[in-house]
Amino acid sequence: MKTIFYLATCKTCQKILEALKPLDGVELREIKEKGVTKEELEHMRSLTDSYESLFSRRAMLFRQRNLKEQKLEETDYKNLILEHYTFLKRPVVVVDDAIFIGNAKKQVEAAKEALHG
């Protein structure tokens, strides 16, 4: 299974998708249009160390809700990601049993290697 969860309006996601081409056989999931399901999120979590690693602290809602001031637990991170797409750090690239989260250069390069061998 090869899936990329991204936000179409995000310039960084657009740039990364371009860098990852060709994307033959890769399911592109626009998270605003079709959110992440509980099962998909749980699968992502099984490939990483925590829900927190999938959580974006850059989301405007993070600041608007003053979440920085709260002590969030794993279930909070999970529920917030399921509640609103902007809480998912992006892009998330899932290639079989490997996951690459975010836009760090090392993550993008590793995702590219996993996608194209």
Phi and psi in radians as a Rosetta constraint file:
Dihedral C 1 N 2 CA 2 C 2 CIRCULARHARMONIC -2.223 0.35
Dihedral N 2 CA 2 C 2 N 3 CIRCULARHARMONIC 2.021 0.35
Dihedral C 2 N 3 CA 3 C 3 CIRCULARHARMONIC -2.396 0.35
Dihedral N 3 CA 3 C 3 N 4 CIRCULARHARMONIC 2.433 0.35
Dihedral C 3 N 4 CA 4 C 4 CIRCULARHARMONIC -2.102 0.35
Dihedral N 4 CA 4 C 4 N 5 CIRCULARHARMONIC 2.106 0.35
Dihedral C 4 N 5 CA 5 C 5 CIRCULARHARMONIC -1.685 0.35
Dihedral N 5 CA 5 C 5 N 6 CIRCULARHARMONIC 2.144 0.35
Dihedral C 5 N 6 CA 6 C 6 CIRCULARHARMONIC -2.590 0.35
Dihedral N 6 CA 6 C 6 N 7 CIRCULARHARMONIC 2.997 0.35
Dihedral C 6 N 7 CA 7 C 7 CIRCULARHARMONIC -2.043 0.35
Dihedral N 7 CA 7 C 7 N 8 CIRCULARHARMONIC 2.098 0.35
Dihedral C 7 N 8 CA 8 C 8 CIRCULARHARMONIC -1.076 0.35
Dihedral N 8 CA 8 C 8 N 9 CIRCULARHARMONIC -0.557 0.35
Dihedral C 8 N 9 CA 9 C 9 CIRCULARHARMONIC -1.466 0.35
Dihedral N 9 CA 9 C 9 N 10 CIRCULARHARMONIC -0.062 0.35
Dihedral C 9 N 10 CA 10 C 10 CIRCULARHARMONIC -1.502 0.35
Dihedral N 10 CA 10 C 10 N 11 CIRCULARHARMONIC 2.042 0.35
Dihedral C 10 N 11 CA 11 C 11 CIRCULARHARMONIC -1.074 0.35
Dihedral N 11 CA 11 C 11 N 12 CIRCULARHARMONIC -0.664 0.35
Dihedral C 11 N 12 CA 12 C 12 CIRCULARHARMONIC -1.121 0.35
Dihedral N 12 CA 12 C 12 N 13 CIRCULARHARMONIC -0.756 0.35
Dihedral C 12 N 13 CA 13 C 13 CIRCULARHARMONIC -1.068 0.35
Dihedral N 13 CA 13 C 13 N 14 CIRCULARHARMONIC -0.745 0.35
Dihedral C 13 N 14 CA 14 C 14 CIRCULARHARMONIC -1.037 0.35
Dihedral N 14 CA 14 C 14 N 15 CIRCULARHARMONIC -0.772 0.35
Dihedral C 14 N 15 CA 15 C 15 CIRCULARHARMONIC -1.112 0.35
Dihedral N 15 CA 15 C 15 N 16 CIRCULARHARMONIC -0.738 0.35
Dihedral C 15 N 16 CA 16 C 16 CIRCULARHARMONIC -1.191 0.35
Dihedral N 16 CA 16 C 16 N 17 CIRCULARHARMONIC -0.734 0.35
Dihedral C 16 N 17 CA 17 C 17 CIRCULARHARMONIC -1.021 0.35
Dihedral N 17 CA 17 C 17 N 18 CIRCULARHARMONIC -0.710 0.35
Dihedral C 17 N 18 CA 18 C 18 CIRCULARHARMONIC -1.092 0.35
Dihedral N 18 CA 18 C 18 N 19 CIRCULARHARMONIC -0.737 0.35
Dihedral C 18 N 19 CA 19 C 19 CIRCULARHARMONIC -1.189 0.35
Dihedral N 19 CA 19 C 19 N 20 CIRCULARHARMONIC -0.458 0.35
Dihedral C 19 N 20 CA 20 C 20 CIRCULARHARMONIC -1.520 0.35
Dihedral N 20 CA 20 C 20 N 21 CIRCULARHARMONIC -0.103 0.35
Dihedral C 20 N 21 CA 21 C 21 CIRCULARHARMONIC -1.084 0.35
Dihedral N 21 CA 21 C 21 N 22 CIRCULARHARMONIC 2.630 0.35
Dihedral C 21 N 22 CA 22 C 22 CIRCULARHARMONIC -1.354 0.35
Dihedral N 22 CA 22 C 22 N 23 CIRCULARHARMONIC 2.621 0.35
Dihedral C 22 N 23 CA 23 C 23 CIRCULARHARMONIC -1.996 0.35
Dihedral N 23 CA 23 C 23 N 24 CIRCULARHARMONIC 0.581 0.35
Dihedral C 23 N 24 CA 24 C 24 CIRCULARHARMONIC -1.089 0.35
Dihedral N 24 CA 24 C 24 N 25 CIRCULARHARMONIC 2.313 0.35
Dihedral C 24 N 25 CA 25 C 25 CIRCULARHARMONIC 1.349 0.35
Dihedral N 25 CA 25 C 25 N 26 CIRCULARHARMONIC 0.158 0.35
Dihedral C 25 N 26 CA 26 C 26 CIRCULARHARMONIC -1.864 0.35
Dihedral N 26 CA 26 C 26 N 27 CIRCULARHARMONIC 2.251 0.35
Dihedral C 26 N 27 CA 27 C 27 CIRCULARHARMONIC -1.422 0.35
Dihedral N 27 CA 27 C 27 N 28 CIRCULARHARMONIC 2.151 0.35
Dihedral C 27 N 28 CA 28 C 28 CIRCULARHARMONIC -1.700 0.35
Dihedral N 28 CA 28 C 28 N 29 CIRCULARHARMONIC 2.083 0.35
Dihedral C 28 N 29 CA 29 C 29 CIRCULARHARMONIC -1.974 0.35
Dihedral N 29 CA 29 C 29 N 30 CIRCULARHARMONIC 1.906 0.35
Dihedral C 29 N 30 CA 30 C 30 CIRCULARHARMONIC -1.395 0.35
Dihedral N 30 CA 30 C 30 N 31 CIRCULARHARMONIC 1.995 0.35
Dihedral C 30 N 31 CA 31 C 31 CIRCULARHARMONIC -1.317 0.35
Dihedral N 31 CA 31 C 31 N 32 CIRCULARHARMONIC -0.346 0.35
Dihedral C 31 N 32 CA 32 C 32 CIRCULARHARMONIC -1.337 0.35
Dihedral N 32 CA 32 C 32 N 33 CIRCULARHARMONIC -0.713 0.35
Dihedral C 32 N 33 CA 33 C 33 CIRCULARHARMONIC -1.238 0.35
Dihedral N 33 CA 33 C 33 N 34 CIRCULARHARMONIC -0.808 0.35
Dihedral C 33 N 34 CA 34 C 34 CIRCULARHARMONIC -2.342 0.35
Dihedral N 34 CA 34 C 34 N 35 CIRCULARHARMONIC 1.736 0.35
Dihedral C 34 N 35 CA 35 C 35 CIRCULARHARMONIC -1.000 0.35
Dihedral N 35 CA 35 C 35 N 36 CIRCULARHARMONIC 3.112 0.35
Dihedral C 35 N 36 CA 36 C 36 CIRCULARHARMONIC -1.514 0.35
Dihedral N 36 CA 36 C 36 N 37 CIRCULARHARMONIC 2.299 0.35
Dihedral C 36 N 37 CA 37 C 37 CIRCULARHARMONIC -1.412 0.35
Dihedral N 37 CA 37 C 37 N 38 CIRCULARHARMONIC 2.844 0.35
Dihedral C 37 N 38 CA 38 C 38 CIRCULARHARMONIC -1.025 0.35
Dihedral N 38 CA 38 C 38 N 39 CIRCULARHARMONIC -0.731 0.35
Dihedral C 38 N 39 CA 39 C 39 CIRCULARHARMONIC -1.137 0.35
Dihedral N 39 CA 39 C 39 N 40 CIRCULARHARMONIC -0.737 0.35
Dihedral C 39 N 40 CA 40 C 40 CIRCULARHARMONIC -1.107 0.35
Dihedral N 40 CA 40 C 40 N 41 CIRCULARHARMONIC -0.754 0.35
Dihedral C 40 N 41 CA 41 C 41 CIRCULARHARMONIC -1.129 0.35
Dihedral N 41 CA 41 C 41 N 42 CIRCULARHARMONIC -0.727 0.35
Dihedral C 41 N 42 CA 42 C 42 CIRCULARHARMONIC -1.121 0.35
Dihedral N 42 CA 42 C 42 N 43 CIRCULARHARMONIC -0.650 0.35
Dihedral C 42 N 43 CA 43 C 43 CIRCULARHARMONIC -1.127 0.35
Dihedral N 43 CA 43 C 43 N 44 CIRCULARHARMONIC -0.784 0.35
Dihedral C 43 N 44 CA 44 C 44 CIRCULARHARMONIC -1.010 0.35
Dihedral N 44 CA 44 C 44 N 45 CIRCULARHARMONIC -0.776 0.35
Dihedral C 44 N 45 CA 45 C 45 CIRCULARHARMONIC -1.062 0.35
Dihedral N 45 CA 45 C 45 N 46 CIRCULARHARMONIC -0.645 0.35
Dihedral C 45 N 46 CA 46 C 46 CIRCULARHARMONIC -1.161 0.35
Dihedral N 46 CA 46 C 46 N 47 CIRCULARHARMONIC -0.310 0.35
Dihedral C 46 N 47 CA 47 C 47 CIRCULARHARMONIC -1.703 0.35
Dihedral N 47 CA 47 C 47 N 48 CIRCULARHARMONIC -0.089 0.35
Dihedral C 47 N 48 CA 48 C 48 CIRCULARHARMONIC -2.313 0.35
Dihedral N 48 CA 48 C 48 N 49 CIRCULARHARMONIC -3.060 0.35
Dihedral C 48 N 49 CA 49 C 49 CIRCULARHARMONIC -1.543 0.35
Dihedral N 49 CA 49 C 49 N 50 CIRCULARHARMONIC -0.300 0.35
Dihedral C 49 N 50 CA 50 C 50 CIRCULARHARMONIC -2.961 0.35
Dihedral N 50 CA 50 C 50 N 51 CIRCULARHARMONIC 2.856 0.35
Dihedral C 50 N 51 CA 51 C 51 CIRCULARHARMONIC -1.187 0.35
Dihedral N 51 CA 51 C 51 N 52 CIRCULARHARMONIC -0.545 0.35
Dihedral C 51 N 52 CA 52 C 52 CIRCULARHARMONIC -1.032 0.35
Dihedral N 52 CA 52 C 52 N 53 CIRCULARHARMONIC -0.612 0.35
Dihedral C 52 N 53 CA 53 C 53 CIRCULARHARMONIC -1.202 0.35
Dihedral N 53 CA 53 C 53 N 54 CIRCULARHARMONIC -0.308 0.35
Dihedral C 53 N 54 CA 54 C 54 CIRCULARHARMONIC -1.642 0.35
Dihedral N 54 CA 54 C 54 N 55 CIRCULARHARMONIC -0.063 0.35
Dihedral C 54 N 55 CA 55 C 55 CIRCULARHARMONIC -1.660 0.35
Dihedral N 55 CA 55 C 55 N 56 CIRCULARHARMONIC 2.345 0.35
Dihedral C 55 N 56 CA 56 C 56 CIRCULARHARMONIC -1.694 0.35
Dihedral N 56 CA 56 C 56 N 57 CIRCULARHARMONIC 2.061 0.35
Dihedral C 56 N 57 CA 57 C 57 CIRCULARHARMONIC -1.481 0.35
Dihedral N 57 CA 57 C 57 N 58 CIRCULARHARMONIC -0.049 0.35
Dihedral C 57 N 58 CA 58 C 58 CIRCULARHARMONIC -1.521 0.35
Dihedral N 58 CA 58 C 58 N 59 CIRCULARHARMONIC -0.162 0.35
Dihedral C 58 N 59 CA 59 C 59 CIRCULARHARMONIC -1.056 0.35
Dihedral N 59 CA 59 C 59 N 60 CIRCULARHARMONIC 2.403 0.35
Dihedral C 59 N 60 CA 60 C 60 CIRCULARHARMONIC -1.009 0.35
Dihedral N 60 CA 60 C 60 N 61 CIRCULARHARMONIC -0.643 0.35
Dihedral C 60 N 61 CA 61 C 61 CIRCULARHARMONIC -1.103 0.35
Dihedral N 61 CA 61 C 61 N 62 CIRCULARHARMONIC -0.493 0.35
Dihedral C 61 N 62 CA 62 C 62 CIRCULARHARMONIC -1.048 0.35
Dihedral N 62 CA 62 C 62 N 63 CIRCULARHARMONIC -0.777 0.35
Dihedral C 62 N 63 CA 63 C 63 CIRCULARHARMONIC -1.304 0.35
Dihedral N 63 CA 63 C 63 N 64 CIRCULARHARMONIC -0.770 0.35
Dihedral C 63 N 64 CA 64 C 64 CIRCULARHARMONIC -1.046 0.35
Dihedral N 64 CA 64 C 64 N 65 CIRCULARHARMONIC -0.617 0.35
Dihedral C 64 N 65 CA 65 C 65 CIRCULARHARMONIC -1.594 0.35
Dihedral N 65 CA 65 C 65 N 66 CIRCULARHARMONIC 0.082 0.35
Dihedral C 65 N 66 CA 66 C 66 CIRCULARHARMONIC 0.934 0.35
Dihedral N 66 CA 66 C 66 N 67 CIRCULARHARMONIC 0.694 0.35
Dihedral C 66 N 67 CA 67 C 67 CIRCULARHARMONIC -1.211 0.35
Dihedral N 67 CA 67 C 67 N 68 CIRCULARHARMONIC -0.378 0.35
Dihedral C 67 N 68 CA 68 C 68 CIRCULARHARMONIC -1.072 0.35
Dihedral N 68 CA 68 C 68 N 69 CIRCULARHARMONIC -0.531 0.35
Dihedral C 68 N 69 CA 69 C 69 CIRCULARHARMONIC -1.389 0.35
Dihedral N 69 CA 69 C 69 N 70 CIRCULARHARMONIC -0.197 0.35
Dihedral C 69 N 70 CA 70 C 70 CIRCULARHARMONIC -1.779 0.35
Dihedral N 70 CA 70 C 70 N 71 CIRCULARHARMONIC 2.681 0.35
Dihedral C 70 N 71 CA 71 C 71 CIRCULARHARMONIC -1.618 0.35
Dihedral N 71 CA 71 C 71 N 72 CIRCULARHARMONIC 1.850 0.35
Dihedral C 71 N 72 CA 72 C 72 CIRCULARHARMONIC -1.578 0.35
Dihedral N 72 CA 72 C 72 N 73 CIRCULARHARMONIC 2.441 0.35
Dihedral C 72 N 73 CA 73 C 73 CIRCULARHARMONIC -1.782 0.35
Dihedral N 73 CA 73 C 73 N 74 CIRCULARHARMONIC 2.993 0.35
Dihedral C 73 N 74 CA 74 C 74 CIRCULARHARMONIC -0.963 0.35
Dihedral N 74 CA 74 C 74 N 75 CIRCULARHARMONIC -0.746 0.35
Dihedral C 74 N 75 CA 75 C 75 CIRCULARHARMONIC -1.143 0.35
Dihedral N 75 CA 75 C 75 N 76 CIRCULARHARMONIC -0.552 0.35
Dihedral C 75 N 76 CA 76 C 76 CIRCULARHARMONIC -1.133 0.35
Dihedral N 76 CA 76 C 76 N 77 CIRCULARHARMONIC -0.809 0.35
Dihedral C 76 N 77 CA 77 C 77 CIRCULARHARMONIC -1.042 0.35
Dihedral N 77 CA 77 C 77 N 78 CIRCULARHARMONIC -0.801 0.35
Dihedral C 77 N 78 CA 78 C 78 CIRCULARHARMONIC -1.042 0.35
Dihedral N 78 CA 78 C 78 N 79 CIRCULARHARMONIC -0.872 0.35
Dihedral C 78 N 79 CA 79 C 79 CIRCULARHARMONIC -1.130 0.35
Dihedral N 79 CA 79 C 79 N 80 CIRCULARHARMONIC -0.670 0.35
Dihedral C 79 N 80 CA 80 C 80 CIRCULARHARMONIC -1.155 0.35
Dihedral N 80 CA 80 C 80 N 81 CIRCULARHARMONIC -0.719 0.35
Dihedral C 80 N 81 CA 81 C 81 CIRCULARHARMONIC -1.111 0.35
Dihedral N 81 CA 81 C 81 N 82 CIRCULARHARMONIC -0.727 0.35
Dihedral C 81 N 82 CA 82 C 82 CIRCULARHARMONIC -1.208 0.35
Dihedral N 82 CA 82 C 82 N 83 CIRCULARHARMONIC -0.539 0.35
Dihedral C 82 N 83 CA 83 C 83 CIRCULARHARMONIC -1.223 0.35
Dihedral N 83 CA 83 C 83 N 84 CIRCULARHARMONIC -0.752 0.35
Dihedral C 83 N 84 CA 84 C 84 CIRCULARHARMONIC -2.535 0.35
Dihedral N 84 CA 84 C 84 N 85 CIRCULARHARMONIC 2.280 0.35
Dihedral C 84 N 85 CA 85 C 85 CIRCULARHARMONIC -1.011 0.35
Dihedral N 85 CA 85 C 85 N 86 CIRCULARHARMONIC -0.508 0.35
Dihedral C 85 N 86 CA 86 C 86 CIRCULARHARMONIC -1.180 0.35
Dihedral N 86 CA 86 C 86 N 87 CIRCULARHARMONIC -0.255 0.35
Dihedral C 86 N 87 CA 87 C 87 CIRCULARHARMONIC -1.422 0.35
Dihedral N 87 CA 87 C 87 N 88 CIRCULARHARMONIC -0.145 0.35
Dihedral C 87 N 88 CA 88 C 88 CIRCULARHARMONIC -1.468 0.35
Dihedral N 88 CA 88 C 88 N 89 CIRCULARHARMONIC 2.143 0.35
Dihedral C 88 N 89 CA 89 C 89 CIRCULARHARMONIC -1.093 0.35
Dihedral N 89 CA 89 C 89 N 90 CIRCULARHARMONIC 2.462 0.35
Dihedral C 89 N 90 CA 90 C 90 CIRCULARHARMONIC -2.471 0.35
Dihedral N 90 CA 90 C 90 N 91 CIRCULARHARMONIC 2.763 0.35
Dihedral C 90 N 91 CA 91 C 91 CIRCULARHARMONIC -1.320 0.35
Dihedral N 91 CA 91 C 91 N 92 CIRCULARHARMONIC 2.844 0.35
Dihedral C 91 N 92 CA 92 C 92 CIRCULARHARMONIC -2.029 0.35
Dihedral N 92 CA 92 C 92 N 93 CIRCULARHARMONIC 2.140 0.35
Dihedral C 92 N 93 CA 93 C 93 CIRCULARHARMONIC -1.951 0.35
Dihedral N 93 CA 93 C 93 N 94 CIRCULARHARMONIC 2.119 0.35
Dihedral C 93 N 94 CA 94 C 94 CIRCULARHARMONIC -1.976 0.35
Dihedral N 94 CA 94 C 94 N 95 CIRCULARHARMONIC 2.115 0.35
Dihedral C 94 N 95 CA 95 C 95 CIRCULARHARMONIC -2.194 0.35
Dihedral N 95 CA 95 C 95 N 96 CIRCULARHARMONIC 1.815 0.35
Dihedral C 95 N 96 CA 96 C 96 CIRCULARHARMONIC 0.933 0.35
Dihedral N 96 CA 96 C 96 N 97 CIRCULARHARMONIC -1.951 0.35
Dihedral C 96 N 97 CA 97 C 97 CIRCULARHARMONIC -1.830 0.35
Dihedral N 97 CA 97 C 97 N 98 CIRCULARHARMONIC 0.423 0.35
Dihedral C 97 N 98 CA 98 C 98 CIRCULARHARMONIC -2.121 0.35
Dihedral N 98 CA 98 C 98 N 99 CIRCULARHARMONIC 2.576 0.35
Dihedral C 98 N 99 CA 99 C 99 CIRCULARHARMONIC -2.337 0.35
Dihedral N 99 CA 99 C 99 N 100 CIRCULARHARMONIC 2.478 0.35
Dihedral C 99 N 100 CA 100 C 100 CIRCULARHARMONIC -2.279 0.35
Dihedral N 100 CA 100 C 100 N 101 CIRCULARHARMONIC 2.095 0.35
Dihedral C 100 N 101 CA 101 C 101 CIRCULARHARMONIC -2.057 0.35
Dihedral N 101 CA 101 C 101 N 102 CIRCULARHARMONIC 2.242 0.35
Dihedral C 101 N 102 CA 102 C 102 CIRCULARHARMONIC 1.578 0.35
Dihedral N 102 CA 102 C 102 N 103 CIRCULARHARMONIC -3.001 0.35
Dihedral C 102 N 103 CA 103 C 103 CIRCULARHARMONIC -1.945 0.35
Dihedral N 103 CA 103 C 103 N 104 CIRCULARHARMONIC 0.223 0.35
Dihedral C 103 N 104 CA 104 C 104 CIRCULARHARMONIC -1.084 0.35
Dihedral N 104 CA 104 C 104 N 105 CIRCULARHARMONIC 2.459 0.35
Dihedral C 104 N 105 CA 105 C 105 CIRCULARHARMONIC -0.941 0.35
Dihedral N 105 CA 105 C 105 N 106 CIRCULARHARMONIC -0.728 0.35
Dihedral C 105 N 106 CA 106 C 106 CIRCULARHARMONIC -1.097 0.35
Dihedral N 106 CA 106 C 106 N 107 CIRCULARHARMONIC -0.689 0.35
Dihedral C 106 N 107 CA 107 C 107 CIRCULARHARMONIC -1.139 0.35
Dihedral N 107 CA 107 C 107 N 108 CIRCULARHARMONIC -0.761 0.35
Dihedral C 107 N 108 CA 108 C 108 CIRCULARHARMONIC -1.136 0.35
Dihedral N 108 CA 108 C 108 N 109 CIRCULARHARMONIC -0.766 0.35
Dihedral C 108 N 109 CA 109 C 109 CIRCULARHARMONIC -1.109 0.35
Dihedral N 109 CA 109 C 109 N 110 CIRCULARHARMONIC -0.744 0.35
Dihedral C 109 N 110 CA 110 C 110 CIRCULARHARMONIC -1.134 0.35
Dihedral N 110 CA 110 C 110 N 111 CIRCULARHARMONIC -0.692 0.35
Dihedral C 110 N 111 CA 111 C 111 CIRCULARHARMONIC -1.107 0.35
Dihedral N 111 CA 111 C 111 N 112 CIRCULARHARMONIC -0.744 0.35
Dihedral C 111 N 112 CA 112 C 112 CIRCULARHARMONIC -1.073 0.35
Dihedral N 112 CA 112 C 112 N 113 CIRCULARHARMONIC -0.761 0.35
Dihedral C 112 N 113 CA 113 C 113 CIRCULARHARMONIC -1.097 0.35
Dihedral N 113 CA 113 C 113 N 114 CIRCULARHARMONIC -0.748 0.35
Dihedral C 113 N 114 CA 114 C 114 CIRCULARHARMONIC -1.151 0.35
Dihedral N 114 CA 114 C 114 N 115 CIRCULARHARMONIC -0.669 0.35
Dihedral C 114 N 115 CA 115 C 115 CIRCULARHARMONIC -1.240 0.35
Dihedral N 115 CA 115 C 115 N 116 CIRCULARHARMONIC -0.638 0.35
Dihedral C 115 N 116 CA 116 C 116 CIRCULARHARMONIC -2.032 0.35
Dihedral N 116 CA 116 C 116 N 117 CIRCULARHARMONIC -0.058 0.35
